Amino acid sequence: MKIIVFLLTFFLSTSLFATAKTLPKGLWSLSMYQEDSSIEKAGVNPANDETTWIHKDVNEIVLNDLPNFQAFAAVPGIDLNTKMVEWWDVNKFHWDLAYGITNKLTAFANIAYDSSRIRFTDGFIQQMAIARAASGGQVPYSPRYMKAYHLSDTFVGLKYNIVQPWSFTVRGTFGPFKTGRDDIASREIDFVKEIPTGTVYDQYEFYTNYDFNIGKVPFRFMYGFIHKNEGYQNFFDNRNIKMDLGDLHLLSLGADYKLSKKWESRFDVTYIHAGADQVETNGQWRYLPASQADLILAKTGVTYAPVPFIHIFADAFIPLQNDLNGKLYDSPGRLEPGWNFQYGVRLFYM
């Protein structure tokens, strides 16, 4: 389970990759920024039919909402109306490094350290203790927290300016760049279960950017495609599932407005479509019903450049519409974040 990984994977408008521009030859760019958000809503399936999805606030989800816990109904002392999660915070620190190989070709790497946390309710911990005792220890112990404390997967890529104002970007994580801990490698230390910070699957992304002006206002158009290889998920009601998340298609339109010589504002609207997910059952792959999802995001931000080689920026975005459907934990789909805030600094060096 990778918490809203993809929302932050593609959303690059805090960096130079939101436009068709590339770095001049020999110029380095380093961005360092903090990201703060929380998971506010999730799709639940109390009917246990993989099709009837109900949208609930995360802190209102009860045991009966997740089919994996419904099997405890006959255990004496189990209350399926027990709430599970108090809060689910997302916190990451990012480093984005880019270098102009030529005036038309830029290489870059995106690195992040994840320190997100999930706080379970006391009632949920007590219910899991009852279920564990009744099952002779077969039910896993429930920690008080889940916490991420590791690097996420590292993304590397190239951006090529075909002709002004059109460029193409390829980005991915694979092989030695899989620096995060995935669902298989995550551990439990001192009664704190580790939130996976990486994925089992490789991920490949392709974007095209086109810049244009309407009057004196510069606009930015982006189309993106994201492919994820086969992976694995082990979280809550998804126990040791071999899965294949659907491909993603993205369309984004943004505009910049220069407030003064040192201040610039921006606004973006992005539409994302996620294809149907697959899971492996008894050696056979099957598509999950109701697993296609659509998401619309709005984002706004501002940049302050006290000198040309230092940019201080802040951005905020929030989902405007989201289909909270699908058995697998991902977004678009089953998870929905609230406001996401990013703030940091970008340095340039020749």
N, C-alpha and C positions, 0 to 999 in steps of 0.2 A: 504494500500500500504506500503510495507516494502522495502525500497530502498536497492537494491542488498544484501538483508540480507543473502542470501544463499551463496554468494561468500565468505563471511567472516565467515559464520557459520561452514563450513566444513574445511576451509583451515587452518589446525592446525600445519603446519610445523614450525612455530615459537615456538612451545611448544614441550614438551616431547612426545606428542601424534602422532607425525609423524612417529615414529618407533614402534617396538614391545616391547620396554623396558617399565618397570614399575618402580616406585620409591621404594627404599629400605624401609623396615618397619620402621615407626617412622620419616621418613624424610618429611618435608614440602617444597613445592615449591610455590613461589609467583612471577608471571610475571605481569609487568605493562608496557603498551606500547600504543603509539599513532598511529592512522591510518588516513592517508590523501589520498583522491582520489577525483574523479569527475565523473559524468555521462556525457559521451561524445557523445553517439549515442542512438537513439531509433527507434523502428519500428513504422511507421505511416500507416494509411489506408484511404487515401482520397477517394478511390472508395466506401467505406462504405459497403464492402462485406465480411469482416472478413477473406479473403483469400489473397488479393493482398497487401502484405506488402512491404513498401519501406523503405530503411535505410537512415536516415538523421542525420546530426549533431544536437544536442539538440538546439543550438542557431540559427538553420535555420528552425525549425518547425514553421508553420503558422497555423492560425485558421482552414483553410480548410483541413489540414491534419488529424484533429480529428473529426469524425462524430458528436460528441456531439455539436460542435460549428457550423456545417453546417446549422443547423436549423435557425440561425440568418441571413441567406443570404438576406432575404426579408426586414430586418429592415433598414430603411433609415440611412445612415451614417456608416454602418458596412462594413469593408474591410476585407474579409476573407484571404487576403494575409499578414495580420499583423503578425509579428513574436511574439512569446509568451515568450520565456525564454532567459535571457541573459547568465546565468550560473547556474550550479547545483553542488555544492560542497558537499563532504561526509567527515565528520570528526567525529571520535569516539575515546574515551579513554577506554582501556580494562584493566580488572583485571582478571587473571586466577589463581585460588588457587587449589592446589593439595596436597594430603596426602597419604603416603604409609601405608595402613591398615595392609598389610602383604608384604612380598617380591614379591608376585605375584599379589596382588590386590591393585589398586590405586583408590581413590575417588577424584573427582574434580568438580569445579564449574567455569563457565565462565560468567563474568558480564561486561557490557559495558554501558557507557554514550554517548548518541548520540547528537551531536551539528551540524548536517548537515544543509545546507541552499539552497534554490532556490530563485533566483532573477528574477522577471518578468520584461518585458519591459514596458516602459511608454505607448507605443502604445496599448499593451494588456490591461492594466489597463483602458485606455480611452475607448477601445472597449467594455469592460465589463460594464462600466458606461452607455454607450449608450444602450446596450442590457437590462440592469437593468431598465432604465427609460422606455423603450418601452414595457417591460413586466409587468409594474406596481409593480416592486420589486420582481418578482418571480425568476429572475436570481440572484444567490448569488453575493455578493460584492467580488471583486477581490483584495486581499491584495497585497502590494508591494513585500513582502517576504513570503516564507514559511520557517519555522525554526523548527528544532528539539531541544528540551531542556528537555530531560528526559532520564531515564534508558531505555535500550533495555530489551527484555525478557532475563531472566537468564536461562542458560543451566546448568544442573547437570548431572553427569554420573559416570560410573565405567569402569575401564579398567582391564582386567584379562589376565595375561600371561599364556597361556595354556601350552606350552612347548617352550623352546628356539629353534628357534627365532620367535615364532608365538603368537599373542595376539588377543583378541577380545574386542571391546569397544562398549558400549551402552550409548547414550546421548539423552537428551530431554528437552523440556520446556512444562510445564502443570501446572494447578492448581495455587498454591501460587507463583510459579516461573514465572508467566506471569506478570512481573514487568514493561513492556513497555506500552505505550499508543497506542491502536489500532485505526483503522479507525473510530470506533464508538465513542471512548472516546476523540479523538483529539479535541482541542478547538481553538478558535480565540481570541487572547488577544492583545489589542492595535494595531489592524489592521495588525497583523502578524498571519497567519494561521499556526497551528502546524503540522509539518510532523509527521505522525505516526512512533513511534519507536518500536512498538511491533505488534503482529498479533492477530487476533481473534482466529485463529486455533492453536491447539496443534501441536507439531512437535516431531517426534521420529526418531533417527538416529542410524545406526548400521554400524560398521567398523571392518574390519579385517586387521591386519598388518603383514607383513612377511619380515624379514631382511635377506640379503644374501650378500656375497662378490664375486666380480669378480677381481681376483688378490688381490691387497691390498686395493681396493676401495670398501667401504661399500655401498650397495644399499638398497633401501626401496621400498616395493610394498604395495599398499593399495587398497582395494575395499570397497566402501561404498554404503549404501542404505538409503534414506531419505523419510519418509512418513509425509505428512501434512494433518491434518483433514480439514473438511469444514470450510470456512472462509467468509470474507466479504471485499469488496473493494469499496472505494468512492473517486475517484481521476480523474480529467480531464474528459475524455470521458467515464469513467466507473462510473456510478452514482448508488450507493446503490445496488451493485451486490452481490448476494450470490454465492460463487464460491468454487471450489475444485481444487487446483493446482495439476498437475500431479506429480507422484513419481519421484525421482531422483536416477540415478545410476552413480557411480563415479569410475574411475580407475586412479591411480596415480603411477608414477615411479619417484623415487628421488635418488640422490647420494650425499654423503658427501666426502669432501676432506680436510684433515688436513694440513693447510699451515705451522703451527709451533706448538709449545707446547701450545700457547695461542690463536691462530687464527684457525678458521675452516670455510670453505665455503660450500655451498650446492646449489643444483639445482633440480627443480621438474618440471615435465610436467603432467598435469591432464586433463583427458577427462571426461565430464559430459553429460549425456543424460537426458532430462526432458520429461516425458510422457505427453500425451494430457491433457489439462485442461478441466474442466467442469464448466458450469454456470447453475443457475436455472432460467427458464423462464416460467411464468404462472404456477408455481407449478411443472414443469417437468424439470428434469435434462437433459442436452444435452452436447455432446462433442463439443468443439470449433474446427473448421477446422484449419489446418495449425498451431496448437499450440504446436506440438512436436518441441523440439529445442535441438541443440547440441552446446557444448562450449569446446574449448581447451584453457587451461591456461598455461603459463610458469612463473616460479618463481625462483628467485635467492636470496641468502642472505649470510650473514657472521656473525659469533659470535666471540667476544673477551672475554676471561676469564682471567682477571688479577690475580684472586685467584680462587680456585676451587668452592667456594660457591657464586660467583658473575659472571653472564654472561650478557654481553652487546651485543645486537643483532640489526640488521637492515635487512629488507627484502623488495623486490619489486616484483610485478607481474603484468602481462598484458595479456588480451585475445589475442590469436593468430587467433582464428576463432570463430565466434558466429552467430547463426541463430537469427536474430532480428525479430522473428515472434511471433504472439500471441496477443490476445486482452488484457490479464491481464498484469499488470505491475509487472515483476519479471525478474530474470536472473538465468539461461539461458532463453532467450526469448526476451522480448520487450526492455529491457534496457542493455546497455553496458558501463561499466566503462572504463576510460583510465588507465594510470599507477596508481597502488596502492602502497603506501609506508607505512611500519610499522617499528617502531623503539622504543626500550625500554630496560628494564633490567629484569633479572630473578634472584631471590634470593633463596638460599637453607638454611634450618635450621633443625638441628636434636635436 
